[in-house]
């Protein structure tokens, strides 16, 4: 999944759940992707951070948040 696809998935999930915080939305995106997507996101995040291991789900959620906030740009 590319960063752009991830942003679209996040945005669509946010439209479905406007009352949730960003971290909760990211968790939904990871859950909807299933175990394979969870491992993909966790592996990317650990590679970005230069770490060898970590808990898969929270690491995957952190990756989604990092991508969303990075592409969102600086706040005004």
C-alpha angles and dihedrals in degrees: 000000000000123000090252092053089048091052090051091049090049092048093050091049090049090053089054092048109029094163095060126098120244093257091053091050090049089052090053091050090052093047092049090052092059130219096310093054090044091056092045092054093043092050092050092049094048090048091050091050094043093237128138101214147003142150107299103222100046091041091052091049090050090053092053091049092047092052093046095047093043094052092041089065132213118331119245 
